[in-house]
Amino acid sequence: MPTFVDVSICDGCGKCVEICPSDIMHIDRKMRRAFNIEPDYCWECYSCVKACPQHAIDMRGYADFCPLDHALTVLREPEKGRVSWKVKYRNGTVKSFTFPIRTTPFGSIKPPDSFPLKEQELRSQLLSHEPEYLKVPSQKEVSAR
């Protein structure tokens, strides 16, 4: 379900632009409102939906599960750590979907240079923190086999 921006609610803060991994959320220079420049390239990660403080970003429902004349509502509950979607079909049936918010705060992920670097790993093709944290054998373990 690609995202779209309700320009009557958007204040142009740019949080969606900062967090979008596919770089398709932009700010219109004339209107100072966010918009999705290419919905077909949306990864559907909904990071922009979760990050928008104004709740101005929603998603379009696909015709296979949201037929014509449906209503799709997004409920963001950051205090509970979840995002919910509620689909109301034209026959009155309501379906709900709930997913955890897994977006981490900006800057909270440790950079690779914060991990200890050993002399042996300088010659390795692996990154300094890969063997230990990715649970793969180190160069030393591989060469001992």
Summary of the structure (lengths in Angstrom):
residues: 145
radius of gyration: 21.2
end to end distance: 48.5
largest distance: 66.7
contacts: 325
relative contact order: 0.13
helix: 21%
strand: 23%
